Amino acid sequence: MNLSHTKSRPRRQRLEARFQSFSRRIADFTGTASSFTLALLAILVWAATGPLFHFSDAWQLVINTGTTIVTFLMVFLIQNAQNEDTRELHAKLDAVLQELRAGRGMVHDPELLELTPDEILEEVRAGEG
């Protein structure tokens, strides 16, 4: 048995949990007026320093590089938070569907999950006729 493999799994899970927590906090913050104000302030400070740097190529490169890096990183953070939201939503919808099925005496049929929407529609139409 490879002990290094079993030891790395909990460590990886802890890292993933910390990343999810971090991405959730960043995603929540970026949707606030404070974060927008902070970003706008950074742009205004950059624009105000234009005359100081004679609107040079290096001055323009600073904002281009900065915004590109921030955008690149934010894509991953927000995607991670959105994936977590989607998983939670699906879990809640599954629980609601199970309760509805149980309340109506419906049995879960795993074969229905394998059908395409068109095939389900055909089955419903076939049952009507």
C-alpha atoms as a printed R data frame, in Angstrom:
    type eleno elety resid chain resno       x      y       z
1   ATOM     1    CA   MET     A     1   0.000  0.000   0.000
2   ATOM     2    CA   ASN     A     2   1.346  3.402  -0.967
3   ATOM     3    CA   LEU     A     3   1.207  5.597   2.141
4   ATOM     4    CA   SER     A     4   2.314  8.740   0.348
5   ATOM     5    CA   HIS     A     5  -0.790  8.499  -1.848
6   ATOM     6    CA   THR     A     6  -3.151  8.181   1.139
7   ATOM     7    CA   LYS     A     7  -1.440 11.039   2.979
8   ATOM     8    CA   SER     A     8  -1.691 13.375   0.007
9   ATOM     9    CA   ARG     A     9  -5.454 12.909  -0.368
10  ATOM    10    CA   PRO     A    10  -6.464 14.649   2.908
11  ATOM    11    CA   ARG     A    11  -3.890 17.363   2.213
12  ATOM    12    CA   ARG     A    12  -5.343 17.887  -1.252
13  ATOM    13    CA   GLN     A    13  -8.874 17.989   0.173
14  ATOM    14    CA   ARG     A    14  -7.812 20.608   2.718
15  ATOM    15    CA   LEU     A    15  -6.211 22.655  -0.043
16  ATOM    16    CA   GLU     A    16  -9.374 22.360  -2.146
17  ATOM    17    CA   ALA     A    17 -11.544 23.374   0.825
18  ATOM    18    CA   ARG     A    18  -9.366 26.423   1.493
19  ATOM    19    CA   PHE     A    19  -9.446 27.378  -2.186
20  ATOM    20    CA   GLN     A    20 -13.244 27.041  -2.266
21  ATOM    21    CA   SER     A    21 -13.564 29.196   0.828
22  ATOM    22    CA   PHE     A    22 -11.183 31.783  -0.604
23  ATOM    23    CA   SER     A    23 -12.897 31.830  -3.988
24  ATOM    24    CA   ARG     A    24 -16.310 32.180  -2.321
25  ATOM    25    CA   ARG     A    25 -15.141 35.187  -0.299
26  ATOM    26    CA   ILE     A    26 -13.532 36.844  -3.332
27  ATOM    27    CA   ALA     A    27 -16.572 36.174  -5.535
28  ATOM    28    CA   ASP     A    28 -18.849 37.620  -2.857
29  ATOM    29    CA   PHE     A    29 -16.619 40.688  -2.460
30  ATOM    30    CA   THR     A    30 -16.265 41.368  -6.178
31  ATOM    31    CA   GLY     A    31 -20.023 41.743  -6.457
32  ATOM    32    CA   THR     A    32 -20.134 44.654  -4.022
33  ATOM    33    CA   ALA     A    33 -20.121 48.399  -4.506
34  ATOM    34    CA   SER     A    34 -16.920 48.546  -2.456
35  ATOM    35    CA   SER     A    35 -15.014 46.407  -4.926
36  ATOM    36    CA   PHE     A    36 -16.289 48.448  -7.845
37  ATOM    37    CA   THR     A    37 -15.252 51.645  -6.076
38  ATOM    38    CA   LEU     A    38 -11.816 50.179  -5.375
39  ATOM    39    CA   ALA     A    39 -11.359 49.207  -9.037
40  ATOM    40    CA   LEU     A    40 -12.564 52.614 -10.212
41  ATOM    41    CA   LEU     A    41 -10.205 54.322  -7.781
42  ATOM    42    CA   ALA     A    42  -7.281 52.269  -9.142
43  ATOM    43    CA   ILE     A    43  -8.160 53.346 -12.697
44  ATOM    44    CA   LEU     A    44  -8.458 56.989 -11.656
45  ATOM    45    CA   VAL     A    45  -5.084 56.905  -9.876
46  ATOM    46    CA   TRP     A    46  -3.528 55.309 -12.956
47  ATOM    47    CA   ALA     A    47  -5.112 57.929 -15.236
48  ATOM    48    CA   ALA     A    48  -3.972 60.760 -12.945
49  ATOM    49    CA   THR     A    49  -0.378 59.551 -13.123
50  ATOM    50    CA   GLY     A    50  -0.424 59.747 -16.944
51  ATOM    51    CA   PRO     A    51   1.074 63.244 -17.155
52  ATOM    52    CA   LEU     A    52   3.725 62.301 -14.591
53  ATOM    53    CA   PHE     A    53   4.895 59.454 -16.836
54  ATOM    54    CA   HIS     A    54   4.259 61.401 -20.061
55  ATOM    55    CA   PHE     A    55   1.609 58.860 -21.113
56  ATOM    56    CA   SER     A    56   4.450 56.509 -22.029
57  ATOM    57    CA   ASP     A    57   4.169 52.982 -23.345
58  ATOM    58    CA   ALA     A    58   5.323 51.663 -19.974
59  ATOM    59    CA   TRP     A    59   2.546 53.645 -18.258
60  ATOM    60    CA   GLN     A    60  -0.033 52.043 -20.573
61  ATOM    61    CA   LEU     A    61   1.550 48.631 -20.114
62  ATOM    62    CA   VAL     A    62   1.006 48.868 -16.347
63  ATOM    63    CA   ILE     A    63  -2.783 49.075 -16.673
64  ATOM    64    CA   ASN     A    64  -2.934 46.529 -19.480
65  ATOM    65    CA   THR     A    65  -0.854 43.989 -17.583
66  ATOM    66    CA   GLY     A    66  -2.610 44.628 -14.276
67  ATOM    67    CA   THR     A    67  -6.112 44.263 -15.664
68  ATOM    68    CA   THR     A    68  -5.149 41.180 -17.661
69  ATOM    69    CA   ILE     A    69  -3.693 39.438 -14.620
70  ATOM    70    CA   VAL     A    70  -6.654 40.337 -12.411
71  ATOM    71    CA   THR     A    71  -9.129 39.193 -15.070
72  ATOM    72    CA   PHE     A    72  -7.256 35.925 -15.627
73  ATOM    73    CA   LEU     A    73  -7.248 35.078 -11.925
74  ATOM    74    CA   MET     A    74 -10.826 36.194 -11.355
75  ATOM    75    CA   VAL     A    75 -12.069 33.816 -14.042
76  ATOM    76    CA   PHE     A    76 -10.808 30.854 -12.012
77  ATOM    77    CA   LEU     A    77 -12.018 32.162  -8.671
78  ATOM    78    CA   ILE     A    78 -15.493 33.033  -9.872
79  ATOM    79    CA   GLN     A    79 -15.802 29.793 -11.858
80  ATOM    80    CA   ASN     A    80 -14.927 27.809  -8.746
81  ATOM    81    CA   ALA     A    81 -17.550 29.658  -6.697
82  ATOM    82    CA   GLN     A    82 -20.116 29.216  -9.453
83  ATOM    83    CA   ASN     A    83 -19.380 25.491  -9.697
84  ATOM    84    CA   GLU     A    84 -19.964 25.161  -5.964
85  ATOM    85    CA   ASP     A    85 -23.249 27.072  -6.258
86  ATOM    86    CA   THR     A    86 -24.334 24.766  -9.077
87  ATOM    87    CA   ARG     A    87 -23.507 21.642  -7.041
88  ATOM    88    CA   GLU     A    88 -25.482 22.995  -4.086
89  ATOM    89    CA   LEU     A    89 -28.429 23.890  -6.310
90  ATOM    90    CA   HIS     A    90 -28.479 20.422  -7.865
91  ATOM    91    CA   ALA     A    91 -28.349 18.792  -4.428
92  ATOM    92    CA   LYS     A    92 -31.301 20.904  -3.266
93  ATOM    93    CA   LEU     A    93 -33.281 20.176  -6.438
94  ATOM    94    CA   ASP     A    94 -32.593 16.463  -6.047
95  ATOM    95    CA   ALA     A    95 -33.898 16.599  -2.468
96  ATOM    96    CA   VAL     A    96 -37.045 18.440  -3.580
97  ATOM    97    CA   LEU     A    97 -37.648 15.946  -6.387
98  ATOM    98    CA   GLN     A    98 -37.213 13.012  -4.010
99  ATOM    99    CA   GLU     A    99 -39.751 14.521  -1.623
100 ATOM   100    CA   LEU     A   100 -42.206 15.154  -4.449
101 ATOM   101    CA   ARG     A   101 -41.803 11.625  -5.774
102 ATOM   102    CA   ALA     A   102 -42.205 10.120  -2.309
103 ATOM   103    CA   GLY     A   103 -45.272 12.269  -1.630
104 ATOM   104    CA   ARG     A   104 -46.916 11.160  -4.861
105 ATOM   105    CA   GLY     A   105 -45.853  7.532  -4.588
106 ATOM   106    CA   MET     A   106 -43.609  7.799  -7.643
107 ATOM   107    CA   VAL     A   107 -40.738  5.369  -7.927
108 ATOM   108    CA   HIS     A   108 -37.418  6.643  -9.216
109 ATOM   109    CA   ASP     A   109 -36.688  5.016 -12.564
110 ATOM   110    CA   PRO     A   110 -32.949  5.176 -13.420
111 ATOM   111    CA   GLU     A   111 -33.735  4.320 -17.052
112 ATOM   112    CA   LEU     A   112 -35.441  7.703 -17.429
113 ATOM   113    CA   LEU     A   113 -32.136  9.407 -16.773
114 ATOM   114    CA   GLU     A   114 -30.635  7.703 -19.824
115 ATOM   115    CA   LEU     A   115 -33.309  9.000 -22.207
116 ATOM   116    CA   THR     A   116 -32.960 12.176 -24.239
117 ATOM   117    CA   PRO     A   117 -35.721 14.808 -23.971
118 ATOM   118    CA   ASP     A   118 -37.005 13.766 -27.419
119 ATOM   119    CA   GLU     A   119 -37.223 10.125 -26.343
120 ATOM   120    CA   ILE     A   120 -39.118 11.094 -23.192
121 ATOM   121    CA   LEU     A   121 -41.543 13.149 -25.273
122 ATOM   122    CA   GLU     A   122 -42.070 10.173 -27.607
123 ATOM   123    CA   GLU     A   123 -42.802  7.912 -24.617
124 ATOM   124    CA   VAL     A   124 -45.316 10.399 -23.222
125 ATOM   125    CA   ARG     A   125 -47.032 10.699 -26.611
126 ATOM   126    CA   ALA     A   126 -47.086  6.919 -27.014
127 ATOM   127    CA   GLY     A   127 -48.772  6.568 -23.623
128 ATOM   128    CA   GLU     A   128 -51.486  9.071 -24.604
129 ATOM   129    CA   GLY     A   129 -52.491  7.290 -27.789
